[in-house]
Amino acid sequence: MFVREVMTRHAATVGADETLEAYRRWLRANPEVYGARLEAVRLEESRGRHDAALELAREGVSANPGSGEAREILGMTLAAHGRAREALGEF
């Protein structure tokens, strides 16, 4: 929850584009921070940027292929896009 609060305040101050760039920089340095990745995916989704949301989710799996959390985020993102069969493969 802390990540969401901080980044929500950040977005209110500087805007969503700068907030997403901050998320991306942080996630490149800390790919195992799944809460931040999930929040970044949610922010992209809320802006209607579905391809960018999927890209962020896939980057998490690429960075940590054995991570259940990374695969869960990708699976949830795929399911939200109506791609249930692909999503099931991630769970």
N, C-alpha and C positions, 0 to 999 in steps of 0.2 A: 504494500500500500504506500510506503514511503516514496518509492520511485514515482508512482502516479501523482502524488501530491506535489512533489518538487517539479516534475515536468509540466503539470497543469499550470502551476504558477509561472513557469518559464514561458509556456505558450501564450499565456495572457499578457505577458510583458513584451515579448519579442515577436510573437507570431508562430504559426504552425510550421512554416518552412524552416525557420531557424531552429526550432525545437527538434524537428526530425533530423536535421543535420547534426545536432548535438547528440541525439540518440545514435545515429550511425557512427559518429566518431567514437563514442563510448563503447559501442558494441564491437567495433573493430579491435579495440584494445582489450575488451572484456567479453568475449563471445559467450561465456558461460553464465552471464547475468540474464536468466530467462525472464524474470519479471519485467525488465527493461525491454527485452525483445517483444514480449507480448504487448506491452503498452505502445511500443512503436508500431506494431502491426495494427493494433486497434485504432491508433491515430490515423494511419494511412487509410484504413477502411472507412473511418468516419468522414474522410475527405473524398471518398469515392475513388480512391487510387488503389484499386484491387490488385493490379499487376505489381505495384510497388510493395503492397502488403505481402503478396506471395514471395516476392524476391527476398524480403527481409526474413520471412519464415524459412525459406530454403537456405539462406546464408547460415542460419543457426545450425541446420543439419550438416551443412558442408563443414562448418567449423568443428562440430562435435558429433560425428556420425553415430556414435554409440549412446548418445544422450536421449533418454526417454522424454525429458522435458522439451527438447528441441523438436523431436518428432511429434509430440503432442501439439505443440504450437502449429507446426506445419499441417498436421491432420485437421485441426480445428479450422484453420484458414481455408484449406481445400474444401472441407464440408460446407463452410459458409458460402462458398462459390458454387455449390451444387455438384461438387465432384466427389461424391460419397465413396465410390469405388476406390479412387486414389487415396482418399482420406483413410479408409480402413487399412490400407497397406502401411500407414505410418503409425498405427496404434499397436 
